[in-house]
């Protein structure tokens, strides 16, 4: 069965099939349509996901998702919490963070993306300035903007705890992976259904009107992976940085799912596009 990694071939097949029926689509139009069918906002996001998967496959360690005890460059964020499997474009202007990204690109392309506690802090270089849990991420791409800032695409890999910081040419951290609990329990599976139901109400989406399997068009994974489902829903919610950080720090999947349901039940704003 084809998945998102076959998107280019799918777009070509779609364009040729439509052409046979005298319907003309450009390459860009067919790619955008395939992206939406697969549950992504646009082709750029899907292309980043494909590239992230390819990069992760070539740089992955055989035994661990990152070198044990190694110092990994840090990318501190003022106003965003990155989650595992989440792909995001971020803008980097601070010199130390630029150096961290450049260092990662000549190495294994890995950085630690972590939210800083105070957005006004221009030099978050101590443990007290950063939240204790972040995400090891793969740097998929970077582009230099006209103003000199970097636009960097990152793909979250795994929750990680920050053990120690090293402040040099760039900020780096010794990290430890955070293992999850309860993700394969019957309670987690039952709560996954409840999360999808709550999200349907929260985002005002009528899943019942969609063909079987079409929930994927909203970027939601199967309930077969409760942890992935939770981490996919959280970024879609209009909640505070503090609430998202709390969910990132919640390693127990059952607790995370319950907290998600509470947040969505408390209010029904539109999900963030």
Phi, psi and omega per residue, in radians:
X1 nan 2.387 -3.137
X2 -1.316 2.608 3.036
X3 -2.307 -2.873 -3.012
X4 -1.066 -0.423 -3.136
X5 -1.217 -0.277 3.115
X6 -1.686 0.272 -2.982
X7 -1.021 -0.724 -3.112
X8 -1.113 -0.753 3.115
X9 -1.142 -0.667 3.123
X10 -1.116 -0.722 3.135
X11 -1.116 -0.704 3.121
X12 -1.144 -0.774 3.122
X13 -1.072 -0.741 3.127
X14 -1.091 -0.794 -3.125
X15 -1.083 -0.738 -3.133
X16 -1.186 -0.681 -3.138
X17 -1.150 -0.696 3.128
X18 -1.222 -0.642 3.120
X19 -1.083 -0.635 3.121
X20 -1.122 -0.385 3.117
X21 -1.792 0.331 3.099
X22 1.138 0.500 3.052
X23 -1.951 2.090 -3.059
X24 -1.722 2.173 3.056
X25 -2.142 2.433 3.005
X26 -1.340 2.904 3.109
X27 -1.042 -0.744 -3.130
X28 -1.130 -0.702 -3.130
X29 -1.138 -0.730 3.139
X30 -1.198 -0.620 3.103
X31 -1.161 -0.738 3.126
X32 -1.101 -0.686 -3.141
X33 -1.152 -0.761 3.117
X34 -1.106 -0.688 3.119
X35 -1.034 -0.777 -3.132
X36 -1.196 -0.664 3.105
X37 -1.073 -0.645 -3.123
X38 -1.456 -0.006 3.033
X39 1.670 0.298 3.137
X40 -1.889 2.651 -3.060
X41 -1.080 -0.741 3.120
X42 -2.769 3.104 -3.067
X43 -1.143 -0.607 -3.130
X44 -1.051 -0.732 3.125
X45 -1.151 -0.762 3.122
X46 -1.110 -0.761 3.140
X47 -1.073 -0.653 3.093
X48 -1.133 -0.674 3.122
X49 -1.122 -0.740 3.137
X50 -1.098 -0.804 -3.112
X51 -1.150 -0.655 3.121
X52 -1.084 -0.717 3.140
X53 -1.123 -0.736 -3.138
X54 -1.159 -0.735 -3.133
X55 -1.166 -0.704 -3.138
X56 -1.116 -0.652 -3.105
X57 -1.152 -0.644 -3.088
X58 -1.419 -0.436 -3.063
X59 -1.819 -0.042 -3.057
X60 -1.152 2.461 3.065
X61 -1.381 2.659 -3.108
X62 -1.214 -0.633 -3.023
X63 -1.867 -0.632 -3.093
X64 -2.308 2.742 3.129
X65 -1.243 -0.240 3.045
X66 -2.728 2.702 -3.064
X67 -1.066 2.236 -3.133
X68 -1.137 2.269 3.072
X69 1.363 -0.062 -3.111
X70 -1.370 2.651 3.043
X71 -1.513 2.176 -3.110
X72 -1.945 2.345 3.136
X73 -0.985 2.493 -3.112
X74 -1.857 2.415 2.996
X75 -2.042 1.721 3.125
X76 -1.371 2.406 -3.110
X77 -1.985 2.365 3.130
X78 -1.370 -0.653 -2.914
X79 -2.449 0.518 -3.132
X80 -2.610 2.516 3.014
X81 -2.023 2.072 3.108
X82 -1.511 2.496 3.102
X83 -2.055 2.747 3.047
X84 -0.965 2.460 3.125
X85 1.303 -0.079 -3.127
X86 -1.465 2.352 3.075
X87 -1.881 2.259 -3.084
X88 -2.527 2.581 3.006
X89 -1.740 2.211 -3.132
X90 -2.163 2.695 3.132
X91 -1.907 2.261 -3.059
X92 -2.024 2.109 -3.140
X93 -2.081 -0.522 -3.098
X94 -1.212 2.409 -3.015
X95 -1.070 -0.762 -3.128
X96 -1.080 -0.666 -3.126
X97 -1.254 -0.636 3.048
X98 -1.026 -0.782 3.137
X99 -1.110 -0.642 3.115
X100 -1.099 -0.763 3.133
X101 -1.129 -0.785 -3.123
X102 -1.106 -0.672 3.111
X103 -1.115 -0.728 3.138
X104 -1.101 -0.669 -3.068
X105 -1.179 -0.463 3.109
X106 -1.600 -0.026 3.101
X107 -1.986 -2.194 -3.101
X108 -1.638 0.163 3.057
X109 1.213 0.336 -3.095
X110 -1.818 2.454 3.061
X111 -2.379 2.879 2.992
X112 -1.864 2.021 3.103
X113 -1.667 2.118 -3.064
X114 -2.475 2.451 3.126
X115 -1.356 2.389 3.056
X116 -1.520 2.684 -3.026
X117 -1.285 -0.559 -3.119
X118 -2.184 2.063 -3.069
X119 -1.139 -0.400 -3.105
X120 -1.419 -0.143 -3.098
X121 -1.320 1.985 3.141
X122 -1.481 -0.259 -3.134
X123 -2.298 1.237 3.133
X124 -1.378 1.438 -2.986
X125 -2.021 0.179 3.104
X126 -2.146 2.823 3.124
X127 -1.071 -0.586 3.138
X128 -1.185 -0.349 -3.085
X129 -1.526 -0.253 -3.067
X130 -2.094 2.665 3.030
X131 -1.213 2.640 -3.020
X132 -1.315 -0.232 -3.123
X133 -2.181 2.295 3.061
X134 -2.335 -2.746 -3.130
X135 -2.366 2.241 2.958
X136 -1.221 2.242 -3.053
X137 -2.286 2.719 3.058
X138 -1.699 2.267 3.071
X139 -1.412 1.912 -3.070
X140 -1.419 -0.735 -3.031
X141 -2.796 2.718 2.994
X142 -2.574 2.484 3.132
X143 -2.319 2.467 3.106
X144 -1.581 2.187 -3.124
X145 -1.446 2.939 -3.110
X146 -1.047 -0.563 -3.134
X147 -1.498 0.083 3.121
X148 1.641 -0.236 3.120
X149 -1.244 2.711 3.085
X150 -1.724 2.365 2.950
X151 -1.771 1.998 -3.000
X152 -2.049 2.304 3.049
X153 -1.763 2.178 -3.125
X154 -2.158 2.652 3.089
X155 -2.193 2.058 -3.113
X156 -1.154 2.449 -3.116
X157 -1.967 -0.988 -3.044
X158 -2.687 2.507 2.996
X159 -1.022 2.504 3.128
X160 -2.604 2.524 3.058
X161 -1.650 2.477 -3.134
X162 -1.616 2.100 -3.062
X163 -1.634 -0.796 -3.024
X164 -2.676 2.571 3.117
X165 -1.940 2.580 3.023
X166 -2.186 2.078 -3.103
X167 -1.814 1.830 3.119
X168 -2.308 -2.294 3.069
X169 -1.036 -0.560 3.016
X170 -2.480 2.831 3.127
X171 -1.442 2.316 3.133
X172 -2.344 2.875 -3.093
X173 -2.454 2.512 2.866
X174 -1.515 2.267 -3.019
X175 -2.224 2.876 3.070
X176 -2.339 2.317 -3.115
X177 -1.139 2.571 3.107
X178 -1.864 2.043 3.129
X179 -1.494 2.471 -3.135
X180 -1.601 2.718 3.108
X181 -2.190 2.588 2.990
X182 1.358 0.156 -3.064
X183 -1.221 -0.425 -3.093
X184 -1.859 0.244 -3.118
X185 -1.381 2.784 3.089
X186 -1.108 -0.595 3.123
X187 -1.134 -0.698 3.111
X188 -1.113 -0.702 3.121
X189 -1.116 -0.734 3.129
X190 -1.156 -0.695 3.140
X191 -1.191 -0.492 3.107
X192 -1.076 -0.741 3.069
X193 -1.073 -0.707 3.141
X194 -1.154 -0.624 3.110
X195 -1.131 -0.762 3.115
X196 -1.108 -0.693 3.099
X197 -1.123 -0.748 -3.136
X198 -1.161 -0.658 3.133
X199 -1.192 -0.616 3.098
X200 -1.026 -0.751 3.112
X201 -1.248 -0.770 -3.103
X202 -1.033 -0.811 -3.068
X203 -1.633 0.001 3.139
X204 1.011 0.845 3.116
X205 -1.925 2.251 3.130
X206 -1.666 1.555 -3.136
X207 -1.113 -0.498 -3.065
X208 -1.141 -0.394 -3.121
X209 -1.496 -0.059 -3.096
X210 -1.689 2.621 3.060
X211 -1.094 2.748 3.115
X212 -0.948 2.359 3.113
X213 1.511 -0.095 -3.054
X214 -1.374 -0.095 3.078
X215 -1.019 -0.467 3.139
X216 -1.071 -0.397 3.140
X217 -1.161 -0.309 3.111
X218 -1.672 0.212 3.099
X219 1.328 0.245 -3.131
X220 -1.679 2.295 -3.139
X221 -1.374 3.088 3.101
X222 -1.173 2.631 3.096
X223 -1.256 -0.042 3.096
X224 -1.157 -0.288 3.092
X225 -2.191 1.495 -3.068
X226 -1.002 -0.651 3.140
X227 -1.129 -0.803 3.121
X228 -1.109 -0.691 3.107
X229 -1.044 -0.843 -3.132
X230 -1.045 -0.798 -3.094
X231 -1.236 -0.341 3.073
X232 -1.427 -0.628 -3.107
X233 -1.299 -0.698 -3.043
X234 -0.906 -0.859 -3.119
X235 -1.118 -0.289 -3.139
X236 -1.429 -0.184 -3.042
X237 -1.605 2.576 3.084
X238 -1.540 1.240 3.138
X239 -2.080 2.943 -3.084
X240 -1.298 2.841 3.065
X241 -1.035 -0.692 -3.118
X242 -1.101 -0.726 3.134
X243 -1.170 -0.696 3.110
X244 -1.172 -0.686 3.114
X245 -1.120 -0.673 3.100
X246 -1.062 -0.704 3.118
X247 -1.207 -0.626 3.085
X248 -1.102 -0.658 -3.100
X249 -1.391 -0.109 -3.134
X250 -1.529 1.759 -3.085
X251 -1.408 -0.368 3.102
X252 -1.390 2.042 -3.017
X253 -1.148 -0.680 3.136
X254 -1.076 -0.792 3.117
X255 -1.095 -0.682 -3.134
X256 -1.131 -0.753 3.126
X257 -1.121 -0.723 3.120
X258 -1.102 -0.727 3.138
X259 -1.150 -0.645 3.086
X260 -1.042 -0.808 -3.136
X261 -1.078 -0.704 3.108
X262 -1.072 -0.763 -3.119
X263 -1.132 -0.738 -3.121
X264 -1.266 -0.495 3.131
X265 -1.342 -0.395 -3.084
X266 -1.281 -0.433 3.136
X267 -2.856 2.827 -3.070
X268 -2.225 0.952 3.044
X269 -1.286 2.812 3.101
X270 -1.124 2.505 3.096
X271 -1.172 2.580 3.139
X272 -1.212 2.292 -3.116
X273 -1.282 nan nan
